[in-house]
Amino acid sequence: MASTVKVLDTVDSTNSLIARAVAASEYPDARQCVAHLFEQSETAASSASSDAEDREQSQALPISIAISDVQTKCRGRQGRSWFNKPGESLLSSWAVPISRDVLDAQYSGWLTTLCGLALIDAINEVSGNHHLHALNPSSVNPNTQNPNTQNPDNQLMLKWPNDVFCQGRKLAGILCEMVPVNEHSAVLIIGIGMNLFVPKDDLPIDMSTSLQLQYEPLPPYAELRDELVCATTQYLRKEFSAFMANPSHAIPELSERIKAASWTLGKQVKAHLADDRQVLGRALRINADASLTILRHDGCEQKITTADVGVLPDVSPQ
């Protein structure tokens, strides 16, 4: 499943834990660093393996994982904190080695999208394995232009750029951070926070939800957490291996997939830019560099590369 795994009861932040481990590593490139990241840990995978296993692991993309039931400084984008209590949330980070070329502006915007697609696939796989059924089946909104809503069975969608939504509410957030290793490679740290057993009254915002409010019957916390981590690792490896092999070739297919999975496209949105300006309009398209184009209310198009984009209620034409 993973090269090394570290499981903790409490930590400040699993993203920060991985960043410290990468900085302390003596390995000269990102691939070796990730493959051996936590090998001295008591919770790491055993270093004893057969020659056949060694050869197989040398070919596969190495991924190391940090898991904690509680994070005292759990954070999301723009410094936001992530609500968590023991036994209620999935709080994990994945370390993936990447070429510095992939961090080029035309490619880097897709990295979080890859993670979101992998997480959706992982949730769907675990849901299928346990024969979970949706408590609130999707309904079609005839006013939206998003073609994905023509499939009422699709529960999970992506809000640009980094949130997994279920039934129009935030289920999980993704925070990607990069730690350089040398001039050619870096480690991408993928932090994921997902509400599993958070009660409705404890949800941090009205727009959020938890898995127990959407599906039943859920397995026990530890079992569900571990299965989601395993499945997410599998899909992250698949997505990143294909993308890094040929980013230019992968982007057209990714564009089609994200159109089908987008909770943002076709909806009225408000984008909060870094300079405190706001842009109001309809989310028009996701571009080849993963940026978002908004059709403003004045009829002009505006390209958004970094912003907090909220989806607004649709108003039917008069």
N, C-alpha and C positions, 0 to 999 in steps of 0.2 A: 504494500500500500504506500508507505512512505519510507524515505531514507532514515530519518530519525524522528522521534516523537517525544515531546515533553509534556507531561500532564501535571497540573498544579491545582491545589485547592483555591489559592488566592495569589494574585500578582498585581502589580500596578497596571500593566498593559501588556498583552501578548505581542502586540506590534513592537513595543519598546523592548521587550525581552529578546525578540529575534534580532532587532537592530543592535543590541549590545553584544549578542552572541556573534553576529557577523563581524562587528568591529574588533572583537577579541580573537577571531579565527586567524590561524597562521597559514591557512591554505591560500595559494597565490591567485586562484581564479574562482569565480562565483559558483561554478558547477561543483568543484571539490568542496568548497565552503558549505554549500547547502547539503551535499551528500553526507557530510560528517558533522553537521551543526551541533547536535546534541548527543553525540555518541558516547560521551563520558557520563551522561545522565543515567540515573538508576531507571528512569522510565523510557530510555531510548531502546530502539529495536536492537536485538542482539547483534554484535559485530561478527559472530561466528556464522559463516554461511558456506555453502558448497561452492566449488568452482563454477558450476552451472549457474547458480544464483548470482554470483559475482558478475558473470558475463552478461546476464540478463539485466541486472541493475545498471551496469555501465552503459547500456544502450538506451534505457528508459530515462526520461527527464527526471532528475532527482527533485524531490519535494520534501521539505521538513515541516513539522507542524508543532505549534504550541497551543495547548488547551488549558483553560482555567475556568472553574465554576464561578469565580467572582473576580472582577477587575476593579481595583480601587480608583484607577484613572482611565477607565474605558472611554474611548473617544471616537468621534466620527469626524466628518468633514467640518471645516471652519471652526474647529475647537469644541464642537458640541460633545456633551457627555452621553453615554449610552446607559440607560437604566438597566440594572441587573441585581438579582438576588440569587442565593444558592438554589440550584435545582429548577430554575425557571427559564434560563436563556442558554443559547449556544454562543459561546464566546471563544473564538479560535482565530489563529493567524497561520498563514501558510507562507513559506519561503520558497520562491521559484527563481532559479538563475536565468537571466536574460542577457542577450547581447545589447550593448549600448546603442547599436544601430536601431533596435526596436523602439528606443526612446525618442527617435526622431519625431518631429511634430506631426507628420502625416500618419504615423502609426500609433503613437503613445495614447491617443484618446480612446483607442479600442480596448486597452488593457482592462479597464474596469468593466466594460461591456462583456468581455470574455468571462470575467468572474461572475457577473450576474447571470449569464446564460448557463454557466456550469452549475451555479447554485439552484436555479430553477429545475434543471435536469435531475440534480441530486434529490431535491425535495419530491419531485414526481416519482423517481425510482423508489425511494423509501416508502412513499404513500402507496404505491402499487404493491410493494412487497408485503405490506401489512393490510392491504385491502381497505384502506381508509376511504371514507366517503365524505363529501363536502356537506357541511351543515347549512351553508347558504349558497346554493348553486348560482352561477353567474346569470345575469340577465342582460339582454341586448339593449343598448341605449341607441335609439334610432337617430339621435341628433349628432352623434360623434362620427367623424370621418375615418376613424381608425379601423382598417379592414379586419383587425384581429377580433373585434367584438362580434363579428358574424359567427364566431365559434363560441356559443354560450357555455361550453364545458371547460373552457380555459380559465382556471382560477388565478394563475400566477403570471404577473407581467412585470416589466421593468419601467420604472420612472426615470427619465434621463436626469443625471447620468449614472446614478449608482445605487438606486433603491429597488428592492424587490417588493412589489405590492400584491396583496391578495384581496380581491373584492373591493378594490379602491382604497385599501388601507395599507400602511407601511408594516411589512412583516420583518424585513431584514435590511440592514445597511452595510455598505462595503466601503472600506477605506484602504486605498493602495498608497504605499510609500516606497521610495527607492533608496537603497544604500549602495553606493559605488564600491566596487572591489578593486578593479584596475581600469586601465584606459579602454579595455575592450568589453568588460562584463560588469554586471551589477546584480544585486539581489532585489527582486520585487517582493515586498511584504504585503500580503493580502489579508487584511483584518475583516472578519465577518461577525456581526452581531445579529442574532435572530431571536425573536420572542417565541419561546416554546410553550411554557406553562404559566405565562404571566396572566393573572386574573384581569378581567375587564376593568375593575375599579383601580387597578394599579398601573394601567397603561399610562405612559408619560404624556401623551398628547391624544386628542380626539381622533386624529388621522391614523393612529397606529392600531395594530391588532396582534394577536398571538396565534400560534398554530392550533392550540386547544380550542380557540373560539371559531376555528374554520373547519377542522377535520376531527373525525372520531372513527374508531377508538384508537387513541394514541398509546404506544408502548411506554413503559416506565422511562423516566428522564435519562438515566445513564445509557440505556439501550438505544433510545432515540438519538441522543447526542452522538454516540459513537458511530451509529449507522450513517448519520448525516455527514459526519466528518469523513468517513471512509468513502462514501459516494461522491462527496464534493472533491476530494483528492483525485479520484478517478477521472472526473469530468474536467477538472482543472488541467490535469496532465494531458488529456485528449485535446482540449482547446488550445493550450499554449504550445504543444508540440506541433500542431498543424499550423498555427499562426506564425510561429518563429521560423518554420521551414520555408515559408514563402508568404510574407505579409501581403504583398500586392495581389497575389492570387487569392488569398483568403478573404479580403475585404468585400468583394462583390457578394459572396455568399453570406457573410456576416450582415451586410446591409439588408438583405432580404429577411434574414432571421430576426433582426432587431425591429424591422417594420412590423412583423407579425407578432412580436412580443411586447411592443411598446405601449405603455399606459399613457404616454405623453402625446404622441402624434395625433393630430386632429382635434386636440382639446384646447380650450382657452387656458392660457398660462400667464404667470407673473414671474419674471426672472429678476432676481436680486443680484446685481453685478457687484464686483469687488469694490468699486468706487462709490457704493451706496446708491447708484442710480437703479431705477426699475424699468423693465420693459414689459409692456402688456400686449398681448396679441394671441394668435393661434399658432400652435406648434406645427410647422409646415413640413419639414423633412429633417432627417439626419444625414449629414453630408459624408463624403468619402474620408474625411479626417475625423469622423465621429462627433463633430460639432453639430449644434442644433440651429436650424434657421427658423426664426419666428416671423410671421406676417403680422406686423404691427397694426394697430387700429387706424393709423394714418395711411395704410396701404403700402408702406415701404417694408422691405425685408431686412432683417437684422440677424447676423450670424453670431451665435453665442458659443464661446469655447469653454469658459469657466464661469459658472454661476449656480446659485441655488434656485431651481425652477420649481415652482409650485403649480399644481393643476387646480384650476378654478371650476366652479360649477358651470355647466353649459346653460346658456339661456336660449330658449327656442326663439326663432325669428318671429316678429310680430306680423 
